[in-house]
Amino acid sequence: MTRLMMVIFSMASTTLMGVGIVVALTTGHDTLQPILLAAALGFVAAVPVSWLVARALA
């Protein structure tokens, strides 16, 4: 299940980081710190998401 989680994590982290960056930019936070914070939050949020999806698939 760990291998499946890592594959899902690679896709989920990219997606969630991109969503976070788009949200930050559309709300007017266009400096470096909010963009990096949004990307970091997307990266961290992808860990439990990928684990839950891998558990549901396995």
Biopython code that builds the backbone (N, CA, C, O; Angstrom):
import numpy as np
from Bio.PDB.StructureBuilder import StructureBuilder

atoms = [
    (1, "MET", "N", (0.814, -1.189, 0.000)),
    (1, "MET", "CA", (0.000, 0.000, 0.000)),
    (1, "MET", "C", (0.862, 1.259, 0.000)),
    (1, "MET", "O", (0.416, 2.310, -0.460)),
    (2, "THR", "N", (2.076, 1.168, 0.504)),
    (2, "THR", "CA", (2.953, 2.336, 0.545)),
    (2, "THR", "C", (3.317, 2.795, -0.862)),
    (2, "THR", "O", (3.364, 3.993, -1.137)),
    (3, "ARG", "N", (3.570, 1.850, -1.738)),
    (3, "ARG", "CA", (3.912, 2.211, -3.113)),
    (3, "ARG", "C", (2.743, 2.901, -3.808)),
    (3, "ARG", "O", (2.939, 3.885, -4.521)),
    (4, "LEU", "N", (1.542, 2.397, -3.608)),
    (4, "LEU", "CA", (0.353, 3.022, -4.171)),
    (4, "LEU", "C", (0.155, 4.419, -3.593)),
    (4, "LEU", "O", (-0.213, 5.345, -4.316)),
    (5, "MET", "N", (0.396, 4.571, -2.298)),
    (5, "MET", "CA", (0.263, 5.880, -1.669)),
    (5, "MET", "C", (1.255, 6.881, -2.263)),
    (5, "MET", "O", (0.901, 8.041, -2.475)),
    (6, "MET", "N", (2.462, 6.461, -2.529)),
    (6, "MET", "CA", (3.467, 7.366, -3.095)),
    (6, "MET", "C", (3.089, 7.810, -4.515)),
    (6, "MET", "O", (3.317, 8.961, -4.885)),
    (7, "VAL", "N", (2.524, 6.918, -5.290)),
    (7, "VAL", "CA", (2.075, 7.278, -6.636)),
    (7, "VAL", "C", (0.932, 8.271, -6.562)),
    (7, "VAL", "O", (0.915, 9.266, -7.287)),
    (8, "ILE", "N", (-0.015, 8.002, -5.691)),
    (8, "ILE", "CA", (-1.143, 8.920, -5.526)),
    (8, "ILE", "C", (-0.666, 10.242, -4.947)),
    (8, "ILE", "O", (-1.171, 11.298, -5.329)),
    (9, "PHE", "N", (0.299, 10.204, -4.030)),
    (9, "PHE", "CA", (0.828, 11.428, -3.433)),
    (9, "PHE", "C", (1.465, 12.338, -4.476)),
    (9, "PHE", "O", (1.328, 13.559, -4.406)),
    (10, "SER", "N", (2.154, 11.750, -5.435)),
    (10, "SER", "CA", (2.794, 12.574, -6.456)),
    (10, "SER", "C", (1.773, 13.343, -7.287)),
    (10, "SER", "O", (2.037, 14.464, -7.722)),
    (11, "MET", "N", (0.619, 12.745, -7.503)),
    (11, "MET", "CA", (-0.435, 13.444, -8.256)),
    (11, "MET", "C", (-1.247, 14.375, -7.358)),
    (11, "MET", "O", (-1.578, 15.491, -7.760)),
    (12, "ALA", "N", (-1.564, 13.931, -6.162)),
    (12, "ALA", "CA", (-2.387, 14.730, -5.253)),
    (12, "ALA", "C", (-1.640, 15.970, -4.772)),
    (12, "ALA", "O", (-2.234, 17.042, -4.658)),
    (13, "SER", "N", (-0.356, 15.837, -4.493)),
    (13, "SER", "CA", (0.395, 17.000, -4.007)),
    (13, "SER", "C", (0.496, 18.071, -5.085)),
    (13, "SER", "O", (0.352, 19.258, -4.792)),
    (14, "THR", "N", (0.740, 17.670, -6.317)),
    (14, "THR", "CA", (0.808, 18.636, -7.404)),
    (14, "THR", "C", (-0.525, 19.348, -7.586)),
    (14, "THR", "O", (-0.566, 20.563, -7.784)),
    (15, "THR", "N", (-1.608, 18.593, -7.519)),
    (15, "THR", "CA", (-2.938, 19.174, -7.694)),
    (15, "THR", "C", (-3.289, 20.116, -6.548)),
    (15, "THR", "O", (-3.740, 21.237, -6.782)),
    (16, "LEU", "N", (-3.086, 19.672, -5.322)),
    (16, "LEU", "CA", (-3.450, 20.505, -4.175)),
    (16, "LEU", "C", (-2.559, 21.742, -4.053)),
    (16, "LEU", "O", (-3.029, 22.804, -3.643)),
    (17, "MET", "N", (-1.295, 21.616, -4.402)),
    (17, "MET", "CA", (-0.426, 22.794, -4.387)),
    (17, "MET", "C", (-0.873, 23.788, -5.452)),
    (17, "MET", "O", (-0.884, 24.994, -5.206)),
    (18, "GLY", "N", (-1.236, 23.304, -6.613)),
    (18, "GLY", "CA", (-1.719, 24.185, -7.671)),
    (18, "GLY", "C", (-3.010, 24.875, -7.298)),
    (18, "GLY", "O", (-3.186, 26.060, -7.582)),
    (19, "VAL", "N", (-3.918, 24.152, -6.665)),
    (19, "VAL", "CA", (-5.179, 24.753, -6.219)),
    (19, "VAL", "C", (-4.901, 25.830, -5.175)),
    (19, "VAL", "O", (-5.501, 26.904, -5.211)),
    (20, "GLY", "N", (-4.002, 25.545, -4.255)),
    (20, "GLY", "CA", (-3.656, 26.525, -3.233)),
    (20, "GLY", "C", (-3.048, 27.786, -3.819)),
    (20, "GLY", "O", (-3.362, 28.891, -3.377)),
    (21, "ILE", "N", (-2.190, 27.632, -4.799)),
    (21, "ILE", "CA", (-1.569, 28.797, -5.438)),
    (21, "ILE", "C", (-2.603, 29.612, -6.195)),
    (21, "ILE", "O", (-2.581, 30.842, -6.142)),
    (22, "VAL", "N", (-3.505, 28.945, -6.897)),
    (22, "VAL", "CA", (-4.556, 29.666, -7.629)),
    (22, "VAL", "C", (-5.457, 30.427, -6.659)),
    (22, "VAL", "O", (-5.828, 31.571, -6.924)),
    (23, "VAL", "N", (-5.807, 29.802, -5.547)),
    (23, "VAL", "CA", (-6.638, 30.482, -4.551)),
    (23, "VAL", "C", (-5.906, 31.696, -3.985)),
    (23, "VAL", "O", (-6.506, 32.757, -3.813)),
    (24, "ALA", "N", (-4.621, 31.547, -3.696)),
    (24, "ALA", "CA", (-3.852, 32.662, -3.161)),
    (24, "ALA", "C", (-3.787, 33.807, -4.171)),
    (24, "ALA", "O", (-3.916, 34.972, -3.796)),
    (25, "LEU", "N", (-3.592, 33.489, -5.422)),
    (25, "LEU", "CA", (-3.488, 34.542, -6.433)),
    (25, "LEU", "C", (-4.827, 35.213, -6.704)),
    (25, "LEU", "O", (-4.874, 36.425, -6.912)),
    (26, "THR", "N", (-5.907, 34.456, -6.706)),
    (26, "THR", "CA", (-7.206, 35.060, -6.989)),
    (26, "THR", "C", (-7.723, 35.895, -5.827)),
    (26, "THR", "O", (-8.564, 36.772, -6.025)),
    (27, "THR", "N", (-7.237, 35.637, -4.620)),
    (27, "THR", "CA", (-7.648, 36.446, -3.478)),
    (27, "THR", "C", (-6.757, 37.662, -3.284)),
    (27, "THR", "O", (-6.920, 38.399, -2.311)),
    (28, "GLY", "N", (-5.821, 37.882, -4.192)),
    (28, "GLY", "CA", (-5.004, 39.081, -4.156)),
    (28, "GLY", "C", (-3.691, 38.957, -3.407)),
    (28, "GLY", "O", (-2.991, 39.952, -3.223)),
    (29, "HIS", "N", (-3.349, 37.774, -2.978)),
    (29, "HIS", "CA", (-2.074, 37.566, -2.284)),
    (29, "HIS", "C", (-1.020, 37.186, -3.319)),
    (29, "HIS", "O", (-0.791, 36.005, -3.580)),
    (30, "ASP", "N", (-0.385, 38.192, -3.903)),
    (30, "ASP", "CA", (0.515, 37.930, -5.024)),
    (30, "ASP", "C", (1.987, 38.161, -4.690)),
    (30, "ASP", "O", (2.791, 38.431, -5.582)),
    (31, "THR", "N", (2.337, 38.057, -3.423)),
    (31, "THR", "CA", (3.745, 38.134, -3.052)),
    (31, "THR", "C", (4.271, 36.720, -2.806)),
    (31, "THR", "O", (3.514, 35.749, -2.838)),
    (32, "LEU", "N", (5.558, 36.622, -2.565)),
    (32, "LEU", "CA", (6.199, 35.307, -2.472)),
    (32, "LEU", "C", (5.720, 34.500, -1.268)),
    (32, "LEU", "O", (5.442, 33.308, -1.403)),
    (33, "GLN", "N", (5.620, 35.114, -0.111)),
    (33, "GLN", "CA", (5.299, 34.371, 1.105)),
    (33, "GLN", "C", (3.931, 33.690, 1.065)),
    (33, "GLN", "O", (3.857, 32.506, 1.392)),
    (34, "PRO", "N", (2.838, 34.370, 0.682)),
    (34, "PRO", "CA", (1.558, 33.651, 0.620)),
    (34, "PRO", "C", (1.523, 32.540, -0.428)),
    (34, "PRO", "O", (0.854, 31.525, -0.233)),
    (35, "ILE", "N", (2.231, 32.725, -1.526)),
    (35, "ILE", "CA", (2.261, 31.694, -2.564)),
    (35, "ILE", "C", (3.009, 30.462, -2.058)),
    (35, "ILE", "O", (2.561, 29.335, -2.268)),
    (36, "LEU", "N", (4.140, 30.671, -1.396)),
    (36, "LEU", "CA", (4.872, 29.536, -0.841)),
    (36, "LEU", "C", (4.101, 28.858, 0.280)),
    (36, "LEU", "O", (4.147, 27.635, 0.415)),
    (37, "LEU", "N", (3.396, 29.639, 1.082)),
    (37, "LEU", "CA", (2.586, 29.068, 2.150)),
    (37, "LEU", "C", (1.454, 28.217, 1.578)),
    (37, "LEU", "O", (1.164, 27.138, 2.093)),
    (38, "ALA", "N", (0.823, 28.697, 0.527)),
    (38, "ALA", "CA", (-0.254, 27.930, -0.109)),
    (38, "ALA", "C", (0.280, 26.633, -0.702)),
    (38, "ALA", "O", (-0.367, 25.590, -0.605)),
    (39, "ALA", "N", (1.453, 26.694, -1.312)),
    (39, "ALA", "CA", (2.050, 25.477, -1.873)),
    (39, "ALA", "C", (2.434, 24.496, -0.766)),
    (39, "ALA", "O", (2.251, 23.287, -0.915)),
    (40, "ALA", "N", (2.961, 25.008, 0.333)),
    (40, "ALA", "CA", (3.341, 24.135, 1.449)),
    (40, "ALA", "C", (2.118, 23.486, 2.082)),
    (40, "ALA", "O", (2.157, 22.309, 2.440)),
    (41, "LEU", "N", (1.040, 24.238, 2.222)),
    (41, "LEU", "CA", (-0.187, 23.668, 2.778)),
    (41, "LEU", "C", (-0.764, 22.585, 1.868)),
    (41, "LEU", "O", (-1.273, 21.572, 2.350)),
    (42, "GLY", "N", (-0.687, 22.796, 0.559)),
    (42, "GLY", "CA", (-1.141, 21.776, -0.377)),
    (42, "GLY", "C", (-0.301, 20.516, -0.302)),
    (42, "GLY", "O", (-0.823, 19.406, -0.409)),
    (43, "PHE", "N", (1.001, 20.687, -0.118)),
    (43, "PHE", "CA", (1.913, 19.555, 0.001)),
    (43, "PHE", "C", (1.602, 18.745, 1.253)),
    (43, "PHE", "O", (1.547, 17.516, 1.208)),
    (44, "VAL", "N", (1.400, 19.441, 2.370)),
    (44, "VAL", "CA", (1.113, 18.760, 3.633)),
    (44, "VAL", "C", (-0.268, 18.109, 3.597)),
    (44, "VAL", "O", (-0.451, 17.009, 4.120)),
    (45, "ALA", "N", (-1.228, 18.777, 2.990)),
    (45, "ALA", "CA", (-2.582, 18.220, 2.917)),
    (45, "ALA", "C", (-2.639, 16.988, 2.031)),
    (45, "ALA", "O", (-3.551, 16.173, 2.171)),
    (46, "ALA", "N", (-1.700, 16.835, 1.136)),
    (46, "ALA", "CA", (-1.711, 15.690, 0.226)),
    (46, "ALA", "C", (-1.333, 14.388, 0.926)),
    (46, "ALA", "O", (-1.660, 13.312, 0.426)),
    (47, "VAL", "N", (-0.658, 14.455, 2.060)),
    (47, "VAL", "CA", (-0.254, 13.228, 2.756)),
    (47, "VAL", "C", (-1.479, 12.451, 3.246)),
    (47, "VAL", "O", (-1.621, 11.281, 2.891)),
    (48, "PRO", "N", (-2.372, 13.050, 4.049)),
    (48, "PRO", "CA", (-3.537, 12.251, 4.471)),
    (48, "PRO", "C", (-4.498, 11.933, 3.326)),
    (48, "PRO", "O", (-5.154, 10.891, 3.335)),
    (49, "VAL", "N", (-4.580, 12.819, 2.353)),
    (49, "VAL", "CA", (-5.468, 12.561, 1.215)),
    (49, "VAL", "C", (-4.994, 11.333, 0.451)),
    (49, "VAL", "O", (-5.795, 10.459, 0.119)),
    (50, "SER", "N", (-3.713, 11.264, 0.173)),
    (50, "SER", "CA", (-3.189, 10.116, -0.574)),
    (50, "SER", "C", (-3.282, 8.836, 0.248)),
    (50, "SER", "O", (-3.506, 7.762, -0.311)),
    (51, "TRP", "N", (-3.114, 8.932, 1.550)),
    (51, "TRP", "CA", (-3.239, 7.752, 2.390)),
    (51, "TRP", "C", (-4.672, 7.236, 2.380)),
    (51, "TRP", "O", (-4.900, 6.032, 2.259)),
    (52, "LEU", "N", (-5.639, 8.142, 2.507)),
    (52, "LEU", "CA", (-7.051, 7.724, 2.497)),
    (52, "LEU", "C", (-7.461, 7.126, 1.156)),
    (52, "LEU", "O", (-8.185, 6.132, 1.112)),
    (53, "VAL", "N", (-7.004, 7.725, 0.075)),
    (53, "VAL", "CA", (-7.355, 7.196, -1.248)),
    (53, "VAL", "C", (-6.703, 5.840, -1.473)),
    (53, "VAL", "O", (-7.341, 4.932, -2.007)),
    (54, "ALA", "N", (-5.443, 5.688, -1.076)),
    (54, "ALA", "CA", (-4.759, 4.393, -1.228)),
    (54, "ALA", "C", (-5.426, 3.323, -0.384)),
    (54, "ALA", "O", (-5.543, 2.175, -0.814)),
    (55, "ARG", "N", (-5.862, 3.685, 0.808)),
    (55, "ARG", "CA", (-6.542, 2.721, 1.666)),
    (55, "ARG", "C", (-7.884, 2.305, 1.066)),
    (55, "ARG", "O", (-8.283, 1.145, 1.162)),
    (56, "ALA", "N", (-8.573, 3.261, 0.449)),
    (56, "ALA", "CA", (-9.860, 2.937, -0.166)),
    (56, "ALA", "C", (-9.682, 2.054, -1.395)),
    (56, "ALA", "O", (-10.538, 1.217, -1.682)),
    (57, "LEU", "N", (-8.593, 2.226, -2.116)),
    (57, "LEU", "CA", (-8.364, 1.436, -3.331)),
    (57, "LEU", "C", (-7.820, 0.043, -3.033)),
    (57, "LEU", "O", (-8.090, -0.903, -3.773)),
    (58, "ALA", "N", (-7.056, -0.084, -1.950)),
    (58, "ALA", "CA", (-6.419, -1.370, -1.654)),
    (58, "ALA", "C", (-7.330, -2.313, -0.913)),
    (58, "ALA", "O", (-6.932, -3.434, -0.595)),
]
sb = StructureBuilder()
sb.init_structure("model")
sb.init_model(0)
sb.init_chain("A")
sb.init_seg("    ")
for serial, (resi, resn, name, xyz) in enumerate(atoms, 1):
    if name == "N":
        sb.init_residue(resn, " ", resi, " ")
    sb.init_atom(name, np.array(xyz, "f"), 0.0, 1.0, " ", f" {name:<3s}", serial, name[0])
structure = sb.get_structure()
